[in-house]
Amino acid sequence: MRFMVGAWAVCAAWAGEISGVVVADDGMPFLAPVEVRLHCAGSETASTAADGVGRFRFPAGQATDACELSASAAGYRVSRTPVRGLPAAAGIPALVLRRAGKYQGETISVSHLAALPVARAQFQLAARKLFANEIAVAAVFLRLAVEIDPRYASAWFELGRLRLALDDADGARQAFARAVAADPWFLAPYEPLLLLERAEGNAEAVWDFCEKLRRINPHRTYGCAPGE
């Protein structure tokens, strides 16, 4: 089952008008512009930019049920859906963008959906600081997020990545371990933990993480040797 964050706008096509919301599958805010295009009869009919929370709208009279929508943003795969397939129910996004190069299912922890709103707000502030390359400031916001909600696995994971960028291997290991403890089914923290434990020669810890990864997703090796 896929979980998606921020899908709160109603998406519908009525009297020719099309409106909805584009969301990212990892729950992060879009830091690059999101363009939504309307294609009819194989060619582009209209395009618009989504607003700061992913909402878009095409006026009445520009579309038919034979048309298709596409959304794109830098760093994400293009997402497409037919206009006739737009959901009419509130809380269902029109288009979901997935980060380029990521294996489906690895991008988000369910803890992101359950995190306290104040903690999520800190997480989003950290994302904006990262986009501005303010790594140390982003780490402060992530520390606030996990202090507010220690179960926030996604925030622990991002904090671990920032600590690695700041050459704090021990701090990164602790943050990744907290992410795994908070959500054992969240795959993303396992790989950096494996690399850190291998670097320290901790064979028992490597074997333990490889076993957990095989149980969660037996279709990938994650660099684990058969004996690990």
Phi, psi and omega in degrees: 000132180268137176253139181227144188250145172082009183274081185244346184274147176284134178248125182201159172237114180218140182051033179084347180277141179234128176215162180173201181218143174255134179233159173265143184289346179260006175079358181282149175291152177282125180260342173256155180301143177252122179254132177246129182240146178249120182248129177228136179055036174082000179229159181287129180262319181202160175216155179208161176261135175288154179280190186297341178246016173090005182281144177219164180203134170247131182297164178298151174090002183254358186217160171229174181294345180276001184268166181229145174256146171224147178232144180213151176204150181302130179090003182233153173285146177294139178243138182229151174203143175289146179302321181293345180267004180297134179289144178265347185275143175294149176089004179242124182287154176283316184221140180240123178262132179250138183299138180295138174083002181257140178288131182302132181100352183257357193271337188219144173264144177298341179295338178296324179287329184267353184296151177298142182305322179295322178293319178297324178297320177295321178300315181291323175298320177299319180299319180292323178292324177296319179299327178272007179063030176261075190296314183296321179291320178299321179297325178297315180295323178292323176298321177296320181299316182281336173290321179291318182222092182297347179274003188279085186298320180299320180291320176300317181298312180295324177296321177298317179296320179293321179296324174298317179297332179266014177062035177247079185295319180295316178296323178295316179300317180297318180293317178296320179296321177294325177296315179295319179295323181287325180213090183298344181266358177278113189284328192306319184288342187295318184296311176296328176297318178301315180297317181294318181290324176297318180299330179270355181074026181272081186299322181295318179294320178298314179300318181297315180292322178296319177298317179296318179296320179296325178290322182285314183218091183287356184272355178231150182269335182054029179077009179278127176287158181306327181276354183271000000 
